[in-house]
Amino acid sequence: MIYIPQPTWGNHPKVFTLGGLSVKSYRYYDQATHGLNFQGLLDDLSSAPSGAIILLHACAHNPTGVDPSLQQWEQIRQLIRTKGLLPFFDSAYQGFASGSLDADAQSVRMFAADGGELLVAQSYAKNMGLYGERVGALSIVCKTADVAGRVESQLKLVIRPMYSNPPIHGASIVASILKDSDVYREWNRELKAMADRIISMRHQLYEALCARGTPGDWSHIIKQIGMFTFTGLNSQQVSFMTREYHIYMTSDGRISMAGLSSKTVPHLADAIHAAVTLVA
């Protein structure tokens, strides 16, 4: 049994269902505050049976852009360990949240430091620009060497009929970046520049909405983090923006901040202002 946040990446339920797991959800996003429903999260995890897997987004939650604070992460860690649950981190955006690889790994490292077991599925698709290579890693921290050996043997049984050996091209690129200290530092600088640009887009959009006097509190745009923002727009407002302003986004109001530029922010702000003003 695995518990996934509500909402989560759209492919998660399918992946885990096809993997033979029973999928349940726990509360995560608060529509009213555009923030974290922390009490709901704690209540739902408290009711999970011992041994259940808990899917956690390591940073830059997709699709909401809402992450727990470090203090909240510590409470989550204590609850999961006390209940005997198994944390499974999805780390797809390390470095894209804050611009710091270390800061964006703090949630995972909290769990790794306490000596308990955990899983981390990490993708290098976004933070290394290797989306077409499908390169990543599954790291499993086990209690003992004996358990680690048994886990490894089971993984091999799963991998052999699935893909047998992973493609080497993308993995070799990642390895070359991580092994060369000069290249690694250059990658860090470039990654921070990309994260800083996304953060700048958040501030520009927020300031543009404030300048237009758009009804509502839009501070969640700069409080959320990572590539995506849950705007709070409803499906009717999204349809209006598509029809009248030729702006396309998912029907739940999620936008990709990485797709914005200083030139397009005013047009988006105009569209949001009109949608909020004219469409209930």
Buried (B, 14 or more C-beta within 10 A) or exposed (E): EBBBBBBBBEEBBEBBEEEEBEBBBBBBBBEEEBBBBBEBBBEBBEEBEEEBBBBBBBBBBBBBBBBBEEEBBEBBBEBBBEBEBBBBBBBBBBBBBBBBBEBBBBBBEBBBEEEBBBBBBBBBBBBBBBEEBEBBEEEBBBEEEEEBEEBEEEEEEEEEEEEEEEEEEBBEBBEEBEEEEEEBEEBBEBBBEBBEBBBBBBEBBBBBBEEBEBEEEBEBBBBBBBBBBBBBBBEEBBBBBBEBBEBEBBEBBBBBBBEBEEEBBBBBBBBBBBBBEEBE
